[in-house]
């Protein structure tokens, strides 16, 4: 026979197994709802009485492929500390297929040497495929100073 403590422990294990099974099942049921090539949620933005889809990307999306439609945007946010001299800059993209909308540094810290983020926003212009490459470097030192690159394959759909 099981003692009171043993029954309590057994019940706790059963509850934990059911919880883990539910989490596992939920993961597979929700997976089809995540857009292909996008690890972060997309956002719907209203601007000038127009509604636009914005695909929000970051460091973890390096070397990914993302599908957007003409008129939709990609917002890439990367960490940056301009006080070190290293800045993110655009190295390559097809300007016919996607256009740069904004480059916005975001430095919240007031302390000397504090870092922040930079956001690049691009918008789909014309159907096709392009590679978008950003590099983190000290421009005055040339290509030998590149410490990181960010690659994104972009498929612009009609």
C-alpha positions in Angstrom: 0.0 0.0 0.0 1.0 3.5 -0.6 1.5 5.8 2.4 0.0 9.3 2.5 3.3 11.0 1.6 4.0 8.5 -1.3 0.5 9.2 -2.7 1.0 12.9 -2.5 4.4 12.6 -4.3 2.8 10.4 -7.0 0.0 12.8 -7.5 2.5 15.7 -7.9 4.4 13.7 -10.5 1.2 13.0 -12.4 0.2 16.6 -12.4 3.7 17.6 -13.6 3.6 15.1 -16.5 0.1 16.3 -17.6 1.4 19.9 -17.5 4.5 19.0 -19.6 2.3 17.1 -22.1 -0.1 20.1 -22.4 2.9 22.5 -23.0 4.3 20.1 -25.6 1.0 19.8 -27.4 0.4 23.6 -27.3 3.8 24.2 -28.9 2.9 22.1 -31.9 -0.6 23.4 -32.2 0.6 27.0 -32.2 3.6 26.5 -34.5 1.6 26.9 -37.8 0.4 30.4 -36.6 4.0 31.8 -36.6 4.9 33.4 -40.0 7.7 31.6 -41.9 11.1 33.2 -41.5 10.1 35.3 -38.5 11.0 34.5 -35.0 9.5 37.5 -33.4 5.9 38.8 -33.6 5.0 41.0 -36.5 3.1 44.2 -35.8 0.3 46.0 -37.6 1.0 49.7 -37.7 -1.3 52.5 -38.8 0.3 55.6 -40.3 -1.3 58.3 -42.4 -4.6 56.3 -42.5 -2.8 53.3 -44.0 -2.3 49.9 -42.2 1.1 48.3 -42.7 2.6 45.0 -41.5 6.0 45.4 -39.9 8.2 42.3 -39.4 10.2 42.9 -36.2 13.7 41.3 -36.3 16.8 41.3 -34.1 20.2 39.7 -33.5 18.8 36.2 -33.3 17.4 36.5 -36.9 20.9 36.8 -38.4 21.2 34.5 -41.5 17.4 34.1 -41.8 15.1 34.3 -44.7 12.0 36.5 -44.4 9.1 36.8 -46.7 7.4 40.2 -47.0 4.8 41.7 -49.4 5.2 44.9 -51.4 4.4 47.7 -49.0 5.3 45.7 -45.8 8.2 46.7 -43.7 11.1 45.0 -41.9 12.4 46.6 -38.6 15.9 45.3 -37.6 17.1 46.3 -34.1 20.7 45.6 -33.2 22.8 46.5 -30.1 25.2 49.3 -30.7 27.6 51.4 -28.6 28.7 54.4 -30.7 31.1 55.6 -28.1 33.4 52.7 -29.0 33.4 54.0 -32.6 31.8 50.8 -33.8 28.6 51.5 -35.7 26.2 49.4 -37.8 26.0 50.5 -41.5 24.3 49.1 -44.5 26.7 47.1 -46.7 24.4 45.7 -49.4 20.8 45.4 -50.6 18.9 45.7 -53.8 17.4 49.2 -53.8 14.9 48.3 -56.5 13.3 45.6 -54.4 13.5 47.1 -50.9 13.9 50.7 -49.8 15.4 52.1 -46.6 12.8 54.0 -44.7 14.7 54.9 -41.5 17.8 54.5 -39.5 17.1 55.4 -35.9 19.7 55.2 -33.1 18.2 54.6 -29.6 20.5 55.5 -26.7 18.6 55.6 -23.4 21.6 55.7 -21.0 22.9 59.0 -19.9 26.2 57.6 -18.6 29.3 58.2 -20.6 30.0 55.1 -22.7 26.6 53.6 -22.3 25.3 51.6 -25.2 21.9 51.3 -26.9 20.4 50.1 -30.1 20.0 51.1 -33.7 16.9 50.3 -35.8 16.9 50.0 -39.5 13.6 50.0 -41.3 13.2 48.8 -44.9 10.0 48.5 -47.0 9.2 46.1 -49.9 9.0 47.9 -53.2 9.0 45.3 -56.0 8.7 41.5 -56.1 12.0 39.6 -56.1 14.7 38.3 -53.8 17.6 40.2 -52.3 20.2 39.8 -49.6 20.4 42.6 -47.0 23.8 42.9 -45.3 24.7 45.2 -42.4 28.2 45.5 -40.9 29.4 46.7 -37.6 32.7 48.6 -38.0 34.7 51.8 -37.6 34.3 53.4 -41.0 37.5 55.4 -40.8 39.5 52.2 -40.2 38.1 50.4 -43.3 37.0 46.8 -43.8 39.7 45.4 -41.6 37.7 46.9 -38.6 34.5 44.9 -39.3 33.6 43.0 -36.1 30.2 41.6 -37.1 27.9 41.2 -40.1 24.2 40.7 -40.2 22.7 38.8 -43.2 19.1 38.6 -44.1 17.6 37.1 -47.2 14.5 39.0 -48.2 11.8 37.6 -50.5 9.5 40.4 -51.6 6.1 38.9 -52.7 3.4 40.7 -54.7 
